[in-house]
Amino acid sequence: MASMIFSDCSSSTTARLLPFDRMRTCVFRYRQSVSLHSCVKNFSLSFGTQRKPLSSTVTVAMATVTHANVIDGKSIAKQIRDEVTIEISRMKDAINVVPGLAVILVGDRKDSATYVRNKKKACEAVGINSYEVHLPEDSTESEVLKSILNFNDDPSVHGILVQLPLPSHMNEENVLNAVSIEKDVDGFHPLNIGRLAMRGREPLFVPCTPKGCIELLHRYGVEIKGKRAVVIGRSNIVGMPAALLLQREDATVSIVHSRTKNPDKITRQADIIISAVGQPNMVRGSWIKPGAVIIDVGINPVEDTKSPRGYRLVGDVCYEEACKIAAAVTPVPGGVGPMTIAMLLSNTLISAKRVHNFK
């Protein structure tokens, strides 16, 4: 596919403009409700304890598939939020500490403001204290750095996010690197990424969207060890860390990107596919191995005259075709999206527990 275009998908900090030529911005609301496969109903995450296996699992590389299981990210995200709420309550009762998350917003982009507002609501719902600094568009980089340093020194703040994109006159790398690695709950600090890439090292935080992808595989009992995995896209936000996480799980990992020859043939070898390129319906049924498990990170608006909004949201993977071939697939919306904020809340809790040595 010589004309194939790859782009970054959403992250917990980044408000993205999606590749739809008829609209400039788009606010996403995850409304789709999908029935959760029964194998995860009674499964809960134990913080600091070994994960218990599911009573039934999704088997990859099945010989015949009639219809894919739906991997319901919305329900799994609710489970995680409930678990975070319980842990925060336990922590507050035991040592009188409440985790705190700070967000720095620069400018007046409506999409960015919506993302920040949603994070604030999510924090309030689980009992995390939220802090916000909203600076004008023409603020200097020094003013942003000052806000970051103030939060770095504030013991009540356990996680810091800088909402992206920043105004064009600011150096994004300098700003993000100013966040203390101990409070980098988005997992984008170079030291966290470096530790993620190295064997025998542990990052303090894992980027939220890739972490959510792996958590979905775990919660649905998908075996990763020894399986062939293909990650489509190599962004710093999703693709690259997702590949590193799969490698840590002992998968054999290939990355498909804009310069890859015969991407369909490579992808068709995969037992597990994670697609994060932001191209609607790029991955067709012919790309998919029967019985594969698919995690679709893409959120792409496409024209739909029947919709009141004039568009509908689709993933990178052609869902209708994938359902006929794959063993399991995430829907869009309602798949990976809800997991990103859930992982952000989880990372903030982890940070607070680490600082206070709370088990």
C-alpha positions in Angstrom: 0.0 0.0 0.0 2.2 2.8 -1.3 -0.3 5.5 -0.4 -1.0 4.3 3.1 -0.8 7.1 5.7 0.0 6.4 9.3 -0.7 8.8 12.1 -0.7 8.9 15.9 -3.9 7.9 17.8 -5.3 9.3 21.0 -3.5 9.3 24.4 -4.6 10.3 27.8 -3.1 13.7 27.4 -3.5 14.4 23.8 -6.5 15.9 22.1 -6.2 14.8 18.5 -7.6 16.2 15.3 -8.8 13.2 13.4 -8.3 12.6 9.6 -11.7 13.6 8.4 -11.6 16.4 5.8 -15.1 17.8 6.6 -14.5 18.5 10.2 -11.9 20.3 12.2 -12.4 19.0 15.6 -14.4 16.2 17.1 -15.3 15.5 20.7 -15.7 11.8 21.5 -18.2 10.4 23.8 -18.2 6.7 24.4 -21.8 5.8 24.4 -21.9 2.4 22.8 -22.9 -0.3 25.3 -21.9 -3.8 24.3 -22.6 -7.1 26.1 -19.6 -8.2 28.1 -18.4 -11.8 27.6 -19.3 -13.8 30.7 -15.8 -14.9 31.4 -14.9 -11.5 33.0 -18.0 -10.9 35.1 -16.4 -12.0 38.4 -12.8 -11.0 37.7 -11.2 -8.2 39.7 -7.8 -6.6 39.7 -5.7 -7.2 42.8 -3.3 -4.4 43.3 0.1 -5.8 44.4 -1.1 -9.5 44.1 -0.8 -12.1 41.4 -3.5 -12.0 38.8 -5.9 -14.9 38.9 -6.6 -16.7 35.7 -10.0 -16.4 34.1 -12.4 -19.3 34.2 -12.5 -19.3 30.4 -10.2 -17.7 27.9 -10.1 -16.4 24.4 -8.1 -18.9 22.3 -6.1 -17.4 19.4 -5.4 -19.1 16.1 -8.6 -21.1 16.2 -9.3 -23.2 13.1 -12.8 -21.8 12.5 -14.5 -18.7 13.8 -18.2 -18.0 13.3 -18.4 -14.7 15.1 -15.8 -12.8 17.2 -16.2 -12.2 20.9 -16.6 -8.5 21.7 -13.9 -7.2 24.0 -15.9 -4.7 26.0 -13.5 -2.0 27.2 -16.3 0.1 28.7 -17.2 -2.6 31.2 -13.6 -3.5 31.9 -12.8 0.2 32.5 -15.7 0.4 35.0 -14.3 -2.6 36.8 -10.9 -0.9 37.1 -12.5 2.4 38.3 -14.4 0.5 40.9 -11.2 -1.2 42.1 -9.4 2.1 42.2 -12.2 3.6 44.3 -12.0 0.8 46.8 -8.2 1.1 47.1 -8.4 4.9 47.5 -10.9 4.5 50.3 -8.7 1.9 52.0 -5.7 4.2 51.7 -7.6 7.1 53.1 -8.9 5.1 56.1 -5.5 3.6 56.8 -3.1 6.6 56.4 -5.3 9.6 55.7 -3.8 10.2 52.2 -5.8 10.9 49.0 -4.1 10.7 45.6 -3.9 13.9 43.7 -3.7 14.5 39.9 -2.8 17.9 38.4 -3.5 18.9 34.8 -2.0 21.9 33.1 -4.0 23.3 30.2 -2.6 26.1 27.9 -4.9 27.9 25.5 -8.6 27.7 24.8 -9.0 24.7 22.5 -12.5 23.3 23.1 -11.4 19.8 22.5 -8.6 20.0 25.0 -10.9 21.7 27.5 -13.3 18.8 27.1 -10.6 16.2 27.7 -9.5 18.0 30.8 -13.1 18.2 32.1 -13.6 14.5 31.5 -10.5 13.7 33.5 -11.6 15.9 36.3 -15.0 14.1 36.4 -13.3 10.7 36.4 -11.0 11.8 39.3 -14.0 13.0 41.3 -15.9 9.7 40.7 -13.1 7.5 42.2 -12.1 9.9 45.0 -8.9 11.4 43.5 -8.2 15.1 44.2 -7.9 17.0 41.0 -5.9 20.2 40.4 -5.9 22.4 37.4 -3.9 25.3 36.0 -5.4 27.0 32.9 -2.9 29.4 31.2 -3.7 31.7 28.3 -2.6 30.8 24.7 0.1 33.5 24.7 1.7 32.3 28.0 5.5 31.8 27.9 7.1 28.5 28.1 8.7 29.7 31.4 5.2 30.2 32.9 4.3 26.6 32.0 7.5 25.3 33.4 6.9 27.2 36.6 3.5 25.5 37.0 5.1 22.1 36.5 7.8 22.8 39.1 5.2 23.9 41.6 3.3 20.7 41.2 6.6 18.7 41.3 7.2 20.2 44.7 3.6 19.7 46.0 3.4 16.5 48.1 -0.4 16.4 47.7 0.1 15.9 43.9 1.0 12.4 42.8 0.5 12.8 39.1 1.0 15.6 36.6 -0.3 15.9 33.0 0.4 18.6 30.5 -2.5 18.6 28.1 -1.4 18.4 24.5 -1.1 19.9 22.0 0.8 22.9 23.3 0.8 26.3 21.5 3.3 26.2 18.6 5.7 28.7 20.2 6.5 26.1 23.0 9.0 23.3 22.9 6.9 20.2 23.8 9.9 18.1 24.6 11.3 20.6 27.1 7.9 21.0 28.8 7.2 17.2 29.1 10.7 16.5 30.3 10.2 19.0 33.2 7.6 16.7 34.8 9.1 14.8 37.6 9.6 11.1 36.7 8.0 10.2 40.0 4.8 12.0 38.9 4.9 11.1 35.2 1.6 9.2 35.3 1.3 9.3 31.5 4.6 7.4 31.2 6.1 9.6 28.5 9.3 10.6 30.4 12.4 9.3 28.5 13.6 7.5 31.6 10.3 5.7 31.9 10.3 4.7 28.2 14.0 3.7 28.5 13.3 1.4 31.4 10.3 -0.1 29.6 12.6 -1.0 26.7 15.3 -2.6 28.8 15.2 -6.1 30.2 15.6 -6.3 33.9 14.4 -2.7 34.4 11.0 -1.5 35.5 9.4 1.8 34.5 7.7 3.8 37.3 4.7 4.2 34.9 3.5 2.6 31.7 1.8 4.9 29.0 -1.9 4.7 29.6 -3.3 3.6 26.2 -0.8 0.8 25.6 -1.2 -0.3 29.2 -5.0 -0.4 28.6 -4.5 -2.6 25.5 -2.5 -5.2 27.4 -4.9 -5.1 30.3 -7.8 -5.9 28.0 -5.8 -9.0 26.7 -5.1 -10.0 30.3 -8.7 -9.6 31.5 -10.0 -11.7 28.6 -7.5 -14.4 29.3 -5.7 -14.0 26.0 -2.4 -15.9 26.1 0.4 -13.6 24.9 3.6 -15.7 25.6 5.0 -17.3 22.5 2.3 -15.8 20.2 3.0 -13.7 17.1 1.9 -10.1 17.6 1.8 -7.3 15.1 1.6 -3.6 16.1 0.4 -1.4 13.3 1.9 2.1 13.9 5.0 3.2 15.6 4.1 6.4 17.5 5.8 7.3 20.8 2.3 7.4 22.3 0.8 4.0 21.4 2.6 1.9 18.8 6.2 1.9 20.2 5.3 1.3 23.9 2.6 -1.3 22.9 5.3 -3.3 21.0 7.6 -3.1 24.0 4.9 -4.3 26.4 4.1 -7.2 24.1 7.8 -8.1 24.0 7.9 -8.0 27.8 5.1 -10.6 27.7 7.3 -12.8 25.6 5.4 -12.4 22.3 7.2 -12.4 19.0 6.6 -8.8 17.8 6.6 -7.2 14.4 5.8 -3.5 13.8 4.1 -2.4 10.6 4.5 1.2 9.6 4.3 3.6 6.6 7.4 2.1 5.0 6.6 -1.5 5.5 6.3 -3.6 2.3 3.3 -6.0 2.1 1.8 -4.9 5.5 -1.3 -7.1 4.8 0.9 -10.3 4.5 2.8 -9.5 7.7 -0.4 -8.7 9.7 -2.0 -11.9 8.5 0.6 -13.9 10.4 -0.4 -12.4 13.7 -2.2 -14.1 16.6 -2.6 -10.7 18.2 -3.0 -7.4 16.4 -2.9 -3.9 17.9 -3.7 -1.2 15.4 -3.0 2.4 16.2 -2.6 4.5 13.0 -5.8 6.6 12.8 -6.9 5.4 9.3 -10.5 4.3 9.0 -11.1 0.7 8.1 -7.5 0.2 6.9 -7.2 -3.3 8.2 -9.5 -5.5 6.1 -10.7 -9.0 6.6 -8.0 -10.2 4.2 -5.3 -8.9 6.6 -6.6 -11.0 9.5 -5.6 -14.6 10.4 -8.6 -16.7 11.4 -8.9 -16.8 15.2 -6.7 -13.7 15.8 -7.4 -11.3 18.7 -7.7 -7.6 17.6 -7.2 -4.5 19.7 -8.3 -1.5 17.7 -7.0 1.8 19.1 -8.1 4.0 16.1 -11.0 6.4 16.5 -11.8 7.9 13.1 -14.9 9.9 12.0 -16.3 9.0 8.6 -19.2 10.6 6.8 -22.6 9.2 7.6 -25.6 11.0 6.3 -27.9 8.9 8.4 -26.3 10.2 11.6 -27.6 13.4 13.2 -24.0 14.6 13.5 -23.3 13.8 9.9 -20.6 11.3 10.8 -19.9 8.1 12.8 -16.8 6.8 14.5 -15.0 3.7 13.2 -11.7 2.1 14.0 -8.6 1.3 12.0 -10.0 -2.2 11.5 -13.0 -2.9 9.4 -15.2 -4.2 12.3 -17.8 -6.0 10.2 -15.2 -8.0 8.4 -13.1 -8.7 11.5 -16.1 -10.1 13.4 -16.4 -12.9 10.8 -12.7 -13.9 11.1 -11.2 -12.9 14.5 -11.7 -14.7 17.8 -12.2 -11.4 19.6 -12.1 -7.8 18.7 -12.6 -4.4 20.4 -15.4 -2.2 19.2 -15.1 1.5 18.3 -16.2 3.3 20.4 -16.4 1.4 23.6 -13.1 -0.6 23.3 -9.8 0.9 24.1 -11.0 4.5 24.6 -12.5 4.0 28.1 -9.4 2.1 29.2 -7.1 5.1 28.7 -8.6 7.2 31.5 -9.0 4.1 33.7 -5.3 3.4 33.4 -4.5 7.1 34.2 -6.5 6.8 37.4 -4.7 3.5 38.2 -1.3 5.1 37.6 -2.1 8.0 39.9 -3.1 5.5 42.6 0.1 3.6 42.1 2.1 6.8 42.4 0.5 7.7 45.7 1.0 4.2 47.1 4.6 4.2 46.1 5.3 7.6 47.7 3.7 6.5 51.0 4.9 2.9 50.8 1.3 1.7 51.1 0.7 -1.9 50.3 
